Amino acid sequence: MAGAGSSRREFLRWLAAGGTGMALAGTLPGTAAADTGEIVVITHVTLIDGTGSAPRHDVSVVLAGDRIAWVGGSGQVPETGGARVIDGRGKYLIPGLWDMHTHGADLEEIVPPLHLAHGVTGVREMWGYAENRATKGKIERGELLGPRVVMASGIVDGPVTLLGPPVLQASTEAEARAVVRAEKAAGAEFVKTYSYLGPDVVRAVADEARVQGLRFSGHWPYKLSHLQASDLGQHSFEHFFGVSIHCSSRRDEILARLKVTPYDPAAPRAFFDLARRLEFDSVTTYDPGMALAYFGRLRRNGTWHSPTLTINRIVTQPAETHRHDPRLKYVPADVRESWAMGIERFAPKTPADIARQERYYRETLRLVGVAHEAGVGLIGGTDCLNPYTFPGSGLHEELAFLVEAGLSPVRALKTVTGDAAKFLGRERTSGTIAVGKEADLVLLDANPAADIRNVAKIDTVITRGRVLDRTERRRMLDAAEAAANRPVATSARVRSLARRGCCC
Ligand SMILES: [Zn+2]
């Protein structure tokens, strides 16, 4: 029998030759990486590959360094020559998850490890600022273990805003263009737009973003309809704000009222509260024809919905609902206090209000199903670090809500894997389990296709080819808990976000 060294070489030769034909020679991440990077083989596993395809049984997946090198039937893998072998019998392999709406990566000892320990290997960070850009840099240089980060610009809003510093305010087209250029120079990968931007300013942001080769995503800009914003190229709408209005027979009357109502600098929340009331009430005037036309236009424009059901569920319930969540042990005291304060601004209080918001939330779930049926792209995100919205485990909740909305478990998984990568323009490298893709994977102890809650039953997470087994994940979680119980230098931005209460 050959020694491990020659056996490893033979195995690499077999891989480079394309194995039994399913791997594509030349798509390995350079022979150098395959020669020097760790070879990991996951054998006899049930594969759910992120494309929406049905689970495939008895598959083996070979990782070379930070890439997937081979995928095929377990019977076709030769002697692996000293590679690390993970027995996948009775287990389920899914792509690493993308939380497509996150905040607070700069809470470095807590947020990045919570994402990874729960299988979230990529995040779309929805408010870019100096501290979280620095965190992204550390992760990319290998100085900090964390998920891949796709970074937003700073949040761009109008002269009246619900947000505190460091919100970027633009009143004119010239200011809007300058902000887009400056944020691109600072590392923004897309522009994050907010609720109170004026219509001409949204148009200028859209145009300058296009010139700069960026997309823009964010809240419904209230002075335009969703249709107008979508026509301007808005890539995603966050939080499902305003969908019930756009599916209502009273749409035009409601939009006209919002258009003529001014933003009050002395009471900036008044407009938001009015819009919120109008969307709660719109559930009673649902019009299937309006919904069909609305969702059809978004689909044709390539505008996606990012319904962030996790935060939507939290803020439509009474404030005390989440006060004893055991995961609060991972949250520093000052953020916990901000959460307790922030939730009070949103949570329903009277029985009538509780019933009204419950009805709105149920209708939101139903409309997510209608959007899906109509072919509108959906991405899954939590809005974590808003009250009681936890990094990592929050995305498991989001998946369960998407299934409740009518997606099959396999289809829900696709929204946070293959579809997320497609939305980000990363489908060649991320989101599915196929040769040449980044080695970001999650090995589960139970079948998520049978019950989506099994996505929380994690055996192993693999990030950039690095294996985080049970022991390592336990260590990460314990360290995050310990960090949360020390006085932590939470950034002013994280605190202001947590205090705001909902939906940034
Ligand atoms: Zn947010």
Boltz pocket constraint, residues with backbone or C-beta under 6 A from the ligand:
constraints:
  - pocket:
      binder: B
      contacts: [[A, 101], [A, 102], [A, 103], [A, 126], [A, 383], [A, 503], [A, 504]]
      max_distance: 6.0
